[in-house]
Amino acid sequence: MPESKPRKSVAMRKRKTNPEAKPQKVKGPANRRWVPPVFITVGLLGVAWLVTYYVAGQYIPFMTELGNWNILIGMGGMAAAFGIATLWT
């Protein structure tokens, strides 16, 4: 019994009908020169918040009211900085 011919996919048929078509070039990411300054600023603000809380937090009224939420704010700033750093290409 003779073997059947393999079927050609739709993409192969389209490629044969229009051989002039070239794949579109994909542009690289947009200009990301803003990432390093923002990364450094947000990270340092998180560190500064924690240092201020531990050194002088008892003398600053709003930091006293926040209590242990100050730790979350400082660590959140540092975590956000690392999240921003992932955009740096």
C-alpha distances in whole Angstrom, upper triangle without the diagonal:
4,7,9,13,15,18,21,24,27,30,27,27,31,32,30,32,35,35,39,39,41,41,44,47,48,52,53,56,59,62,63,66,68,66,68,72,71,69,72,74,73,73,76,77,76,77,81,80,80,83,85,84,85,88,90,88,91,93,91,91,87,86,88,87,83,83,80,78,79,77,74,75,76,72,71,72,71,67,67,68,65,63,64,63,60,60,61,58
4,6,9,12,15,18,22,25,27,24,24,28,28,26,29,32,32,35,36,37,38,41,44,45,49,50,53,56,59,60,64,65,64,66,69,68,67,70,72,71,70,74,75,74,75,79,79,78,81,83,83,83,86,88,86,89,91,89,89,86,84,86,85,82,82,79,77,78,76,73,74,74,71,69,70,69,65,65,66,63,61,62,61,57,57,59,56
4,7,9,12,15,18,22,23,21,21,25,25,24,26,29,29,33,33,34,34,38,40,42,45,47,49,52,56,57,60,62,60,62,65,64,63,66,68,67,67,70,71,70,72,75,75,74,77,79,79,80,83,84,82,86,88,85,86,82,80,83,81,78,78,75,73,74,72,69,70,70,67,65,66,65,62,61,62,59,57,58,57,54,53,55,52
4,6,9,12,15,18,20,18,18,22,23,21,23,26,27,30,30,32,32,35,38,39,43,45,47,50,53,55,58,59,58,60,63,62,61,64,67,65,65,69,70,68,70,73,73,73,76,78,77,78,81,83,81,84,86,83,84,80,79,81,80,76,77,73,71,72,70,67,68,68,65,63,64,63,60,59,60,57,55,56,56,52,52,53,50
4,6,9,13,15,17,15,15,19,19,18,20,23,23,27,27,28,29,32,35,36,40,42,44,47,51,52,55,57,55,58,61,60,59,62,64,63,63,66,67,66,68,71,71,71,74,76,75,76,79,81,79,82,84,81,82,78,77,79,78,74,75,72,70,71,69,66,66,67,64,62,62,61,58,57,58,55,53,54,53,50,49,50,48
4,6,9,13,14,12,13,17,17,16,18,21,21,25,25,26,26,29,32,33,37,38,41,44,47,48,52,53,52,54,57,56,55,58,60,59,59,63,64,62,64,67,67,67,70,72,72,73,76,77,75,78,80,78,78,74,73,75,74,71,71,68,66,67,65,62,62,63,60,58,59,57,54,54,54,52,49,50,50,46,45,47,44
4,6,9,12,10,10,14,15,14,16,19,19,23,22,24,24,27,30,31,35,37,39,42,45,46,50,51,50,53,56,54,53,57,59,57,58,61,62,61,63,66,66,66,69,71,70,71,74,76,74,77,79,76,76,73,71,74,72,69,70,67,64,65,63,60,61,61,58,56,57,56,53,52,53,50,48,48,48,44,44,45,43
4,7,8,6,7,10,11,11,13,15,16,19,19,20,20,23,26,28,31,33,36,39,42,43,47,48,47,50,53,52,51,54,56,55,55,59,60,59,61,64,64,64,67,69,68,70,72,74,72,75,77,74,74,71,69,72,71,67,68,65,63,64,62,59,59,59,57,54,55,54,51,50,51,48,46,46,46,42,41,43,40
4,5,5,6,9,10,11,13,15,15,19,17,18,18,21,24,25,29,31,33,36,39,40,44,45,44,47,50,49,48,51,53,52,52,56,56,55,58,60,60,61,63,65,65,66,69,70,68,72,73,70,71,67,66,68,67,64,65,62,59,60,58,55,55,56,53,51,52,51,48,46,47,45,42,43,43,39,38,40,37
4,5,5,6,9,10,11,12,14,17,15,17,16,19,22,23,27,29,32,34,38,39,43,44,43,46,49,48,47,50,52,51,51,55,56,55,57,60,60,60,63,65,64,66,69,70,68,71,72,69,70,66,65,68,66,63,64,61,59,59,58,55,55,55,53,50,51,50,47,46,47,45,42,42,42,39,37,39,37
4,5,5,6,9,10,11,12,14,12,13,13,16,19,20,24,26,28,31,34,36,40,41,40,43,46,45,44,48,49,48,49,52,53,52,55,57,57,58,61,62,62,64,66,67,66,69,70,67,68,64,63,66,65,61,62,60,57,58,56,53,53,53,51,48,49,48,45,43,44,42,39,39,39,36,35,36,33
4,5,5,6,9,10,10,14,13,14,14,17,20,22,26,28,31,33,37,38,42,44,43,45,48,47,47,50,52,51,51,55,56,55,57,60,60,61,63,65,65,66,69,70,69,72,73,70,71,67,66,69,68,64,65,63,60,61,59,56,56,56,53,51,51,51,48,46,47,44,42,42,42,38,37,38,36
4,5,5,6,9,10,13,13,15,16,19,22,24,28,30,33,35,39,41,44,46,45,48,51,50,49,53,54,53,54,57,58,58,60,62,62,63,66,67,67,69,72,73,71,74,76,73,73,69,68,71,70,66,68,65,62,63,61,58,58,59,56,54,54,53,50,49,49,47,45,44,44,41,40,41,38
4,5,5,6,8,11,10,12,13,16,19,21,25,28,30,32,36,38,41,43,42,45,48,47,47,50,52,51,52,55,56,55,58,60,60,61,64,65,65,67,69,70,69,72,73,70,71,67,66,69,68,64,66,63,60,61,59,56,56,56,54,51,52,51,48,47,47,45,42,42,42,39,37,39,36
4,6,5,6,9,8,10,11,14,17,20,23,26,29,31,34,37,40,42,41,44,47,46,46,49,51,50,51,54,55,55,57,59,60,60,63,65,65,66,69,70,68,72,73,70,71,67,66,69,68,64,66,63,60,61,59,56,56,56,54,51,51,50,48,46,46,44,42,41,41,38,36,37,34
4,6,6,9,10,12,14,18,21,23,27,30,32,35,38,40,43,45,45,47,50,50,49,53,54,54,55,58,59,58,61,63,63,64,67,68,69,70,72,74,72,76,77,74,74,71,70,73,72,68,69,67,64,64,63,60,59,60,57,55,55,54,51,50,50,48,45,45,45,42,40,41,38
4,6,9,10,13,15,18,21,24,27,30,33,35,38,41,44,46,45,48,51,50,50,54,55,54,55,59,59,59,61,64,64,65,68,69,69,71,73,74,73,76,77,74,75,71,70,73,72,68,70,68,65,65,64,61,60,60,58,56,56,55,52,51,51,49,46,46,46,43,41,42,39
4,5,6,9,12,14,18,21,24,27,30,32,35,38,41,43,43,45,48,47,47,51,52,52,53,56,57,57,59,61,62,63,65,67,67,69,71,72,70,74,75,72,72,69,68,71,70,66,68,66,63,63,62,59,58,58,56,54,53,53,50,48,48,47,44,43,43,40,38,39,36
4,6,8,11,14,17,20,23,26,29,31,34,37,40,42,42,44,47,47,47,50,52,51,52,55,56,56,58,61,61,62,65,66,67,68,70,72,70,74,75,72,73,69,68,71,70,67,68,66,63,63,61,59,58,58,56,53,53,52,50,48,48,46,44,43,43,40,38,38,35
4,6,10,12,15,18,21,24,28,29,32,35,38,40,40,43,45,45,45,48,50,50,51,54,55,55,57,59,60,61,63,65,66,67,69,70,69,73,73,70,71,68,67,70,69,66,67,65,62,62,61,58,57,57,55,53,52,51,49,47,47,45,43,42,41,39,36,37,34
4,7,9,12,15,18,22,25,26,29,32,35,37,37,40,42,42,42,45,47,47,48,51,52,52,54,56,57,58,60,62,62,64,66,67,66,69,70,67,68,64,63,67,66,62,64,61,58,58,57,54,53,54,52,49,49,48,46,44,43,42,39,38,38,35,33,34,31
4,6,9,12,15,18,22,24,26,29,32,34,34,37,39,39,39,42,44,44,45,48,49,49,51,53,54,55,57,59,59,61,63,64,63,67,67,64,65,62,61,64,63,60,61,59,56,56,54,52,51,51,49,46,46,45,43,41,40,39,37,36,35,32,30,31,27
4,6,9,13,15,19,21,24,26,29,31,31,34,36,36,36,39,41,40,41,44,45,45,48,50,50,52,54,55,56,58,60,61,59,63,64,61,62,58,57,61,60,56,58,55,52,52,51,48,47,47,45,43,42,42,39,37,37,35,33,32,32,29,27,27,24
4,6,9,13,16,18,21,23,26,28,28,31,33,33,33,36,38,38,39,42,43,43,45,47,48,49,51,53,53,55,57,58,57,60,61,58,59,55,55,58,57,54,55,53,50,50,49,46,45,45,43,40,40,39,37,35,35,33,31,30,29,27,24,25,22
4,6,9,13,15,18,20,23,25,25,28,30,30,30,33,35,35,36,39,40,40,42,44,45,46,48,50,51,53,54,55,54,58,59,56,57,53,52,56,55,52,53,51,48,48,46,44,43,42,41,38,37,37,35,33,32,31,28,27,27,24,22,22,19
4,7,9,12,15,17,20,22,22,25,27,27,27,30,32,31,33,35,37,37,39,41,42,43,45,46,47,49,51,52,51,54,55,52,53,50,49,52,51,48,49,47,44,44,43,40,39,39,37,35,34,33,31,29,28,27,25,23,23,21,18,19,16
4,7,8,11,14,17,19,19,22,24,24,24,27,29,29,30,33,34,34,36,38,39,41,43,44,45,47,48,49,48,52,53,50,51,47,47,50,49,46,48,46,43,42,41,38,37,37,35,33,32,31,29,27,26,25,23,21,21,19,16,16,14
4,7,9,11,14,16,16,18,21,21,21,24,26,26,27,30,31,31,33,35,36,37,39,41,42,44,45,46,45,49,50,47,48,45,44,47,47,43,45,43,40,39,38,36,34,34,32,30,29,28,26,24,23,22,20,18,18,16,13,13,10
4,7,8,11,13,13,15,18,18,18,21,22,22,24,26,27,28,30,32,33,34,36,37,38,40,42,43,42,46,46,43,44,41,40,44,43,40,41,39,36,36,34,32,31,30,29,27,25,25,23,21,20,19,17,15,15,13,10,10,8
4,6,9,11,11,14,16,16,17,20,21,21,23,25,26,27,29,31,32,34,35,36,38,40,41,42,41,45,45,42,43,40,39,43,42,39,41,39,36,35,34,32,30,30,29,26,25,24,23,21,20,20,18,15,15,14,11,11,10
4,6,8,9,12,14,14,15,18,19,20,21,23,24,26,28,29,30,32,34,35,36,38,39,40,39,43,43,40,42,39,38,42,41,38,40,38,35,34,34,32,29,29,28,26,24,23,23,20,19,19,18,14,14,14,11,10,9
4,5,6,8,10,11,12,14,15,16,18,20,21,22,24,25,27,28,30,31,33,34,36,36,36,40,40,37,39,36,35,38,38,35,37,35,32,31,30,28,26,25,24,22,20,20,19,17,15,15,14,11,11,11,8,7,7
4,6,7,8,10,11,13,14,15,17,18,20,21,23,24,26,28,29,30,32,33,34,35,35,39,39,36,38,35,34,38,38,35,37,35,32,30,30,28,26,25,25,23,20,20,20,18,15,16,16,12,12,13,10,8,9
4,6,6,6,9,10,11,12,14,16,17,19,20,21,23,25,26,27,29,31,32,32,32,35,35,33,34,31,31,34,34,31,33,32,29,27,27,25,23,22,22,20,17,17,18,15,13,14,14,10,11,13,10,9,11
4,6,5,6,9,10,11,12,14,15,16,18,20,21,23,24,25,27,29,30,31,30,34,34,32,33,31,29,33,33,30,31,30,27,25,25,23,21,20,19,18,15,14,15,12,10,11,10,7,7,9,7,6,9
4,6,5,6,8,10,11,12,14,16,17,18,20,21,22,24,26,27,28,29,29,33,33,31,33,30,29,32,33,30,31,29,27,25,24,23,21,19,19,18,15,14,15,13,10,11,12,9,7,10,9,7,10
4,5,5,6,9,10,11,12,14,15,16,18,20,21,22,24,26,26,27,27,31,31,28,30,28,27,30,31,28,30,28,26,24,23,23,20,18,19,18,14,14,15,13,10,12,14,10,10,13,12,11,14
4,5,5,6,8,10,10,12,14,15,16,18,20,21,22,24,25,26,26,29,29,27,28,26,24,28,28,26,27,26,23,21,21,20,17,16,16,15,11,12,13,10,8,10,11,8,9,12,11,11,14
4,6,6,6,9,10,11,12,14,16,17,18,20,21,23,24,25,25,29,29,27,29,26,24,28,28,25,26,24,22,20,19,18,16,14,14,13,10,9,10,8,5,7,8,6,6,10,10,9,13
4,6,5,6,9,10,11,12,14,16,16,18,20,21,22,23,23,27,27,25,28,25,23,27,28,25,26,24,22,20,19,19,16,14,14,14,11,9,12,11,7,9,12,9,9,13,13,12,15
4,5,5,6,9,10,10,12,14,15,16,18,20,21,21,21,25,25,23,25,22,21,24,25,23,24,23,21,18,18,17,15,13,14,13,10,10,12,11,8,11,13,11,11,15,15,14,18
4,6,5,6,9,10,11,13,14,15,17,19,20,21,20,24,24,21,23,21,19,22,23,20,21,20,18,15,15,14,11,10,11,10,6,7,9,7,5,9,10,9,10,14,14,14,18
4,5,5,6,9,10,11,12,14,16,17,18,20,19,23,24,22,24,21,19,22,23,20,21,19,17,15,14,13,11,9,9,9,6,5,8,8,5,8,10,10,10,13,15,15,18
4,5,5,6,8,10,10,12,14,15,16,17,17,21,22,20,22,20,18,21,23,20,21,19,18,15,14,15,12,9,11,12,8,8,11,11,9,11,14,13,13,17,18,17,21
4,5,5,6,9,10,10,12,14,15,16,15,19,19,17,19,17,15,18,20,17,18,17,15,12,13,13,10,8,10,10,7,8,11,11,9,13,15,14,15,18,19,19,23
4,5,5,6,9,10,11,13,14,15,14,18,19,17,19,16,14,17,18,15,16,14,13,10,9,10,7,4,6,7,4,5,9,9,9,11,13,13,15,17,19,19,23
4,5,5,6,9,10,11,12,14,14,17,18,17,19,18,15,18,20,17,17,15,14,11,10,11,10,6,8,10,8,7,11,12,11,13,15,16,16,19,21,21,24
4,5,5,6,8,10,10,11,12,15,16,14,17,16,13,16,18,16,16,16,15,11,11,13,11,8,11,12,10,10,14,14,13,16,18,18,19,22,23,23,27
4,6,5,6,9,10,10,9,13,14,12,14,12,10,13,15,12,13,12,11,8,8,10,8,5,9,10,9,10,13,14,14,16,18,18,20,23,24,24,28
4,5,5,6,8,10,9,13,14,13,15,14,11,13,15,13,12,11,11,7,6,9,8,5,8,11,10,10,13,15,15,16,19,20,20,23,25,25,29
4,5,5,6,8,9,12,13,13,16,15,12,14,17,15,14,13,14,10,10,13,12,9,11,14,13,13,16,17,17,19,21,22,22,25,27,27,30
4,6,5,5,6,10,10,9,12,12,9,12,14,13,13,13,13,10,11,14,12,10,13,15,14,15,18,19,18,21,23,23,24,27,29,29,32
4,6,6,4,8,9,8,11,10,7,9,12,10,9,9,10,7,8,11,10,9,12,14,14,15,18,19,19,21,23,24,25,28,29,30,34
4,6,6,8,10,11,14,14,10,11,14,13,11,11,12,9,9,13,13,11,13,16,16,16,19,21,21,22,25,26,26,29,31,31,35
4,6,8,9,10,14,14,11,12,16,15,14,14,16,12,13,16,16,14,16,19,18,18,21,23,23,25,27,28,28,31,33,33,36
4,6,6,7,10,12,9,10,13,13,13,14,15,12,14,17,16,14,18,20,19,20,23,24,24,26,28,29,30,33,34,34,38
4,5,5,8,9,6,6,10,10,9,11,12,9,11,14,13,13,16,18,17,19,21,22,23,25,27,28,29,32,33,34,37
4,6,7,9,7,6,9,11,9,12,14,12,14,17,16,16,19,21,21,22,25,26,26,29,30,31,32,35,37,37,41
4,6,9,8,8,11,13,12,15,16,14,16,19,18,18,21,23,22,24,26,27,28,30,32,32,34,36,38,38,42
4,6,5,6,9,10,11,14,14,12,15,17,15,16,19,20,20,22,24,25,25,28,29,29,31,34,35,36,40
4,5,5,6,9,10,14,14,12,16,18,16,17,20,21,21,23,25,26,27,30,30,31,33,35,36,37,41
4,5,5,6,9,12,11,10,14,15,13,15,18,18,18,21,23,22,24,27,27,28,30,32,33,35,38
4,5,5,6,9,9,7,10,12,11,12,15,16,16,18,20,21,22,24,25,26,28,30,32,33,37
4,5,5,9,10,9,12,14,13,15,17,18,19,21,23,24,25,27,28,29,31,34,35,36,40
4,5,9,9,10,13,14,13,15,18,18,19,22,23,24,25,28,28,29,32,34,35,36,40
4,6,5,6,9,10,10,12,14,15,16,18,19,20,22,24,25,26,28,30,31,33,37
4,5,6,8,10,11,12,14,15,17,19,20,21,23,25,25,27,29,31,32,34,38
4,5,6,7,9,10,11,13,15,16,17,19,21,22,23,25,26,28,30,32,35
4,5,5,6,9,10,10,12,14,15,16,18,20,20,22,24,26,27,29,33
4,5,5,6,9,10,11,13,14,15,17,19,20,21,23,25,27,28,32
4,5,5,6,8,10,11,12,14,15,17,18,20,21,23,25,26,30
4,6,5,6,8,10,10,12,14,15,16,18,20,21,23,25,28
4,6,5,6,9,10,10,12,14,15,16,18,20,22,23,27
4,5,5,7,9,10,11,13,14,15,17,19,21,22,26
4,5,5,6,8,10,11,12,14,15,17,19,21,24
4,5,5,6,8,10,10,12,14,16,17,19,23
4,5,5,6,9,10,10,12,15,16,17,21
4,5,5,6,9,10,11,13,15,16,19
4,5,5,6,9,10,11,14,15,18
4,5,5,6,9,10,11,13,17
4,5,5,6,9,10,11,15
4,5,5,7,9,10,13
4,5,5,8,10,13
4,5,6,7,11
4,5,5,9
4,5,8
4,6
4
